Amino acid sequence: MFKISSLNSLSIILKIGIGLVTSKLLAVFVGPSGMALVGNLRNFMTSLESVSTLGFQNGIVKYVAETKEDKSQLQKILSTVFISLVVIAVFLSGVLFLFAAFWNQEIFGNHCQYHSVFKVLGLALPWYVISIFLISVLNGLGSFKKVIWINSIGNAIGLVISIVLILEYRTFGALLAIVFSPALLFLVSFYFVNKEINIFNTISRTAFDFEIIKNLSSYSLMALVSSVIGPLVFLSIRNNIIQTLDYSQAGYWETMTRISTYYMLFVSTILTVYFLPKLAVAKDNQGTKNVFWSYYKGILPVFILGVTAVYFLRFYIVKLLFTAEFLPVSSLFFWQLVGDVLKVSSLILGYQFFAKKLTVAFIITELLSLSIIYFSSVFLVSIYGLEGVVMAHALTYFVYLIMLAVYFRKSLF
């Protein structure tokens, strides 16, 4: 576990490093308004990924792990999932390609003409979906190192493509890089998967089993709620900022979000690799309580120290990662960091939903928190301007933390 965690930490550092380089490129050649468009497309891509994969990733990992010794059952699972995802991906590709003008207006607004981005996305989507399927299979087979290598190589390829396209086409290039890069991950993932299992000989139309789809659907529900509705809510918030303020202001919020994403990666990885398995095997409230408080005593204080340093270095961080044009972002740090501390405090409780498969409770709390952040951001932006959106972020996670603390009170206290 230490070796895997160490390799994963190196992968995260590489991902952050690549992200910082990309952010600098966007800042210099695209500017705040272009950054807002990039944020809109990223949110759309997150939702599209979940819909096109039916939220099956976690289910694939689970069932492949359980049946990897049973060749017949494994073939049924891989064949059923592969055929289902390809059919969905091809259908969605047609929708994206044929209605590119509609998606351009919905995602970028009337003032931007980037129809061809959605046509390229339509052509690239099936390859992207297959690569996600292959990575999930590798994860289920227990080849964690190969998964990490695939992600690292994919990030490096994405950097090269981003540099070339942004330098050549500016904002249009940045958008193209987002939709084109993930599709190339297919080549890398296929190479690694083929070393473990002959995927083409395993996939068979006659092995398709509807019962497997039924079993997987329960695992996909939580993923679809958070990964589809969540990004759409943030897309709506960003569009509200554009309409209420302007594109540059929306770009500043996207910039703040990108900075937050970098340091949050470390916490989310520790939760997934270390704490989630411990929560899953905890037999009673006392065992769960021990896991919760080991997190609060070990991880949370370090995170608070880290974000405190980030706050005092905010001007240097913005200048280093972006340009002087992005200095207004520094006014967003306080409430963003307060919200992130509350978010990190609640994450360990939220992971209990996944560990114990508390589907209904997860969906209710998720929908409540998304409703709070949307309506509070619209209200607070109208009063405080752009700072209102980060205030809404802090308010949402304050309420979310209280909700989860009450729900898990027996395990927590």
C-alpha positions in Angstrom: 0.0 0.0 0.0 2.9 2.4 0.8 4.4 1.7 -2.6 1.1 2.3 -4.4 0.4 5.5 -2.4 4.0 6.8 -3.1 3.6 6.1 -6.8 0.2 7.7 -6.7 1.6 10.8 -4.9 4.2 11.1 -7.7 1.4 10.8 -10.3 -0.6 13.6 -8.5 2.5 15.8 -8.3 3.0 15.2 -12.1 -0.7 16.0 -12.7 -0.5 19.2 -10.7 2.7 20.2 -12.4 1.1 19.7 -15.8 -2.0 21.5 -14.6 0.1 24.5 -13.5 1.8 24.7 -16.9 -1.5 24.4 -18.7 -3.0 27.1 -16.4 -0.1 29.5 -17.2 -0.6 28.9 -21.0 -4.3 29.6 -20.6 -3.6 32.7 -18.6 -1.2 34.1 -21.1 -2.8 33.1 -24.4 -6.5 32.8 -23.5 -7.2 35.3 -20.6 -10.0 35.3 -18.1 -12.9 35.2 -20.6 -11.3 32.1 -22.3 -10.8 30.5 -18.9 -14.6 30.8 -18.3 -15.3 29.0 -21.6 -12.8 26.3 -20.7 -14.5 25.8 -17.3 -17.9 25.5 -19.0 -16.6 22.8 -21.4 -14.9 20.9 -18.5 -18.2 20.8 -16.5 -20.0 19.6 -19.6 -17.4 16.9 -20.2 -17.7 15.6 -16.7 -21.5 15.2 -17.1 -21.0 13.6 -20.5 -18.5 11.1 -19.2 -20.9 9.9 -16.5 -23.8 9.6 -18.9 -21.8 7.9 -21.6 -20.3 5.4 -19.2 -23.7 5.0 -17.3 -21.8 5.6 -14.1 -20.6 2.0 -14.3 -16.9 2.6 -13.4 -17.1 1.6 -9.7 -19.4 -1.3 -10.5 -17.0 -2.5 -13.2 -14.1 -2.4 -10.7 -16.2 -4.3 -8.1 -17.5 -7.1 -10.4 -14.2 -7.6 -12.2 -12.4 -7.9 -8.8 -14.9 -10.5 -7.7 -15.0 -12.6 -10.8 -11.4 -12.4 -12.2 -10.8 -16.1 -11.3 -14.1 -17.1 -13.0 -13.4 -16.8 -16.7 -16.9 -17.5 -17.9 -18.5 -14.9 -15.6 -15.8 -12.4 -16.3 -16.5 -12.7 -20.0 -20.2 -12.1 -19.4 -19.4 -8.9 -17.4 -16.8 -7.5 -19.8 -19.0 -8.3 -22.9 -22.2 -6.9 -21.4 -20.6 -3.7 -20.2 -18.5 -3.1 -23.4 -21.4 -3.6 -25.8 -23.7 -1.4 -23.7 -21.1 1.4 -23.4 -20.3 1.3 -27.2 -24.0 1.5 -28.1 -24.5 4.5 -25.8 -21.3 6.2 -26.9 -22.2 5.9 -30.6 -25.7 7.3 -30.0 -24.4 10.2 -28.0 -21.7 10.8 -30.6 -24.4 11.3 -33.2 -26.3 13.6 -31.0 -23.2 15.8 -30.4 -22.2 15.8 -34.1 -25.6 16.5 -35.6 -26.7 19.1 -33.0 -23.3 20.8 -32.6 -24.9 24.3 -33.0 -27.4 23.6 -30.2 -24.6 22.4 -27.8 -22.5 25.5 -28.7 -25.3 27.8 -27.7 -26.1 25.9 -24.5 -22.5 25.6 -23.3 -20.9 28.8 -24.7 -23.8 31.1 -25.4 -24.8 33.1 -28.5 -21.6 35.1 -28.7 -19.2 32.2 -29.3 -19.0 30.1 -32.5 -17.3 26.8 -31.6 -19.6 24.3 -33.2 -16.7 22.3 -34.5 -15.5 21.6 -31.0 -18.7 19.5 -30.4 -18.2 17.7 -33.8 -14.7 16.7 -32.8 -16.1 15.6 -29.4 -18.7 13.5 -31.2 -15.9 11.7 -33.1 -13.7 11.3 -30.1 -16.3 10.2 -27.5 -16.4 6.4 -28.3 -12.6 6.1 -27.9 -12.8 8.0 -24.6 -15.5 5.8 -23.3 -13.6 2.6 -24.2 -10.5 3.9 -22.5 -12.5 4.5 -19.3 -13.9 1.0 -19.5 -10.4 -0.5 -20.0 -8.9 1.5 -17.0 -11.8 0.2 -14.8 -11.1 -3.3 -15.9 -7.4 -2.9 -15.0 -8.4 -1.5 -11.6 -10.7 -4.5 -11.0 -7.8 -6.8 -11.9 -5.8 -5.2 -9.2 -3.2 -3.7 -11.6 -3.1 -0.4 -9.6 0.4 0.6 -10.8 -0.6 0.2 -14.5 -3.7 2.4 -13.9 -1.4 5.1 -12.3 1.0 4.8 -15.3 -1.8 5.2 -17.8 -3.1 8.3 -16.0 0.5 9.7 -15.8 1.2 9.1 -19.5 -2.3 10.4 -20.4 -1.6 13.6 -18.5 1.8 14.0 -20.3 0.1 13.5 -23.7 -2.6 16.0 -22.7 0.1 18.6 -21.9 1.8 18.2 -25.3 -1.5 18.5 -27.2 -2.5 21.5 -25.1 0.7 23.4 -25.7 0.6 22.8 -29.5 -3.1 23.7 -29.8 -3.2 26.7 -27.5 -0.1 28.2 -29.1 -1.7 27.7 -32.5 -5.3 28.4 -32.0 -5.6 30.2 -28.6 -9.1 29.7 -27.0 -10.3 27.4 -29.8 -7.1 25.3 -29.3 -7.7 25.1 -25.5 -11.2 23.8 -26.1 -10.0 21.3 -28.7 -7.3 20.0 -26.4 -10.0 19.2 -23.7 -12.1 17.1 -26.1 -9.3 15.5 -28.1 -6.7 14.5 -25.4 -8.9 12.0 -23.5 -9.5 10.0 -26.7 -5.8 9.3 -27.1 -5.9 7.6 -23.7 -7.4 4.7 -25.6 -4.1 3.8 -27.2 -2.3 3.8 -23.8 -5.0 1.9 -21.9 -5.4 -0.7 -24.6 -1.7 -1.4 -24.6 -1.6 -2.0 -20.8 -4.9 -4.0 -20.7 -3.8 -6.3 -23.5 -0.9 -7.4 -21.4 -3.3 -8.6 -18.7 -6.2 -10.0 -20.8 -6.9 -10.5 -24.5 -9.8 -8.1 -24.6 -10.9 -8.8 -28.2 -11.1 -12.6 -27.6 -12.9 -11.9 -24.4 -15.7 -9.7 -25.8 -18.6 -11.8 -27.2 -22.1 -10.7 -28.3 -23.5 -14.1 -27.2 -22.2 -13.5 -23.6 -24.4 -10.4 -23.2 -26.4 -10.7 -20.0 -29.2 -8.2 -19.0 -29.0 -9.4 -15.4 -25.5 -7.8 -15.1 -26.9 -4.5 -16.3 -29.6 -4.7 -13.6 -26.9 -5.4 -10.9 -24.7 -2.5 -12.1 -27.5 0.0 -12.2 -27.6 0.2 -8.4 -23.9 1.1 -8.3 -24.3 3.7 -11.0 -27.1 5.7 -9.4 -24.9 7.6 -6.9 -22.2 8.3 -9.5 -24.8 9.7 -12.0 -26.4 12.0 -9.4 -23.1 13.6 -8.3 -21.3 13.5 -11.7 -24.1 14.6 -13.9 -26.2 17.0 -11.8 -23.2 18.5 -10.0 -21.3 19.8 -13.1 -24.6 21.0 -14.6 -25.3 23.1 -11.5 -21.8 24.6 -11.6 -22.3 25.3 -15.4 -25.5 27.1 -14.5 -23.7 29.1 -11.7 -21.0 30.1 -14.2 -23.5 31.2 -16.8 -25.3 33.2 -14.1 -22.0 35.0 -13.4 -21.5 35.7 -17.1 -25.0 37.1 -17.4 -24.9 39.1 -14.1 -21.3 40.3 -14.3 -19.2 39.3 -17.4 -17.0 36.6 -18.9 -13.9 37.9 -17.2 -15.5 37.6 -13.7 -16.5 34.0 -14.6 -12.9 33.4 -15.6 -11.7 34.6 -12.2 -14.0 32.1 -10.5 -12.8 29.3 -12.8 -9.2 30.3 -11.9 -9.9 30.1 -8.2 -11.6 26.7 -8.7 -8.5 25.4 -10.6 -6.2 26.4 -7.7 -8.5 24.7 -5.2 -8.6 21.6 -7.3 -4.8 21.2 -7.1 -4.4 21.1 -3.3 -7.7 19.1 -2.9 -6.2 16.3 -5.0 -4.0 15.2 -2.1 -6.9 14.9 0.4 -9.2 13.1 -2.1 -6.5 10.6 -2.9 -5.7 9.8 0.7 -9.4 9.3 1.3 -9.8 6.9 -1.6 -6.6 4.9 -1.1 -6.5 4.7 2.7 -9.7 5.8 4.5 -12.4 4.4 2.2 -11.2 0.8 2.6 -11.0 1.2 6.4 -14.6 2.6 6.5 -15.8 -0.3 4.4 -14.4 -2.9 6.8 -15.4 -1.1 10.0 -17.8 -3.5 11.7 -19.5 -1.2 14.2 -19.9 2.4 15.3 -16.7 2.3 17.4 -14.7 1.1 14.5 -16.1 3.9 12.3 -15.6 6.4 15.0 -11.9 5.5 15.2 -11.5 6.0 11.4 -13.3 9.3 11.5 -11.2 10.7 14.3 -7.9 9.4 13.0 -8.7 11.5 9.9 -9.7 14.6 12.0 -6.5 14.4 14.1 -4.1 13.5 11.4 -5.2 15.0 8.0 -7.4 18.0 8.9 -4.8 19.9 10.9 -2.2 19.5 8.2 -4.7 20.7 5.6 -5.6 23.8 7.7 -1.9 24.7 8.0 -1.5 24.2 4.2 -4.4 26.4 3.2 -3.3 29.1 5.7 0.0 29.2 3.9 -1.8 29.4 0.6 -3.9 32.4 1.9 -0.8 34.4 2.9 1.0 33.5 -0.4 -2.1 34.2 -2.6 -0.7 37.1 -4.5 2.5 35.3 -5.3 0.5 32.1 -6.3 -1.7 34.1 -8.7 1.3 35.9 -10.3 3.3 32.7 -10.6 0.6 30.4 -12.0 -1.2 33.0 -14.1 -0.6 36.7 -14.9 -1.1 40.1 -13.3 -4.4 40.3 -15.2 -5.7 37.6 -12.8 -4.8 39.5 -9.6 -8.6 40.1 -8.8 -8.7 36.3 -8.0 -6.8 37.0 -4.8 -10.0 38.6 -3.3 -11.7 35.2 -3.6 -9.2 33.2 -1.5 -10.6 33.8 2.0 -14.1 32.4 1.5 -12.9 29.7 -0.9 -10.4 28.4 1.6 -13.0 28.6 4.5 -15.3 26.5 2.3 -12.5 24.0 1.4 -11.7 23.5 5.1 -15.4 22.7 5.7 -15.5 20.5 2.6 -12.5 18.5 3.8 -14.1 18.2 7.2 -17.2 16.7 5.6 -15.6 14.5 3.0 -14.7 11.7 5.4 -18.4 11.6 6.5 -19.5 11.6 2.9 -17.3 8.6 2.0 -19.3 6.6 4.6 -22.2 6.7 2.0 -20.0 4.8 -0.5 -18.4 2.5 2.1 -21.9 1.3 3.4 -23.8 1.9 0.1 -26.3 4.3 1.7 -27.7 5.3 -1.7 -30.9 7.1 -0.7 -29.2 9.2 2.0 -26.4 10.1 -0.4 -28.8 11.3 -3.1 -30.9 13.4 -0.7 -27.9 15.1 0.9 -26.2 15.6 -2.5 -29.3 17.2 -4.0 -29.8 19.4 -1.0 -26.2 20.7 -1.1 -26.4 21.3 -4.9 -29.6 23.3 -4.4 -28.1 25.3 -1.6 -25.0 26.2 -3.6 -27.0 27.2 -6.7 -29.6 29.4 -5.1 -27.3 30.9 -2.5 -24.7 31.8 -5.2 -27.4 33.4 -7.4 -28.6 35.4 -4.4 -25.1 36.4 -3.0 -23.7 37.3 -6.4 -26.5 39.7 -6.9 -25.5 41.4 -3.6 -21.7 41.0 -3.3 -20.7 40.5 -6.9 -18.2 37.7 -7.7 -17.2 37.3 -4.0 -20.8 36.0 -3.5 -20.0 32.7 -5.3 -17.2 31.7 -2.9 -19.3 32.8 0.0 -22.0 30.4 -1.3 -19.3 27.7 -1.4 -18.5 28.2 2.2 -22.2 28.4 3.3 -23.0 25.2 1.4 -20.3 23.1 3.1 -21.1 24.5 6.5 -24.7 23.3 6.1 -23.5 20.0 4.5 -21.1 19.3 7.4 -23.9 19.9 9.9 -26.2 17.6 7.9 -23.7 14.8 7.8 -22.6 15.2 11.4 -26.2 14.9 12.5 -26.8 11.9 10.3 -23.7 10.0 11.4 -23.8 11.3 15.0 -23.8 7.8 16.5 -20.6 6.9 14.6 -19.0 10.3 15.1 -19.7 11.0 18.8 
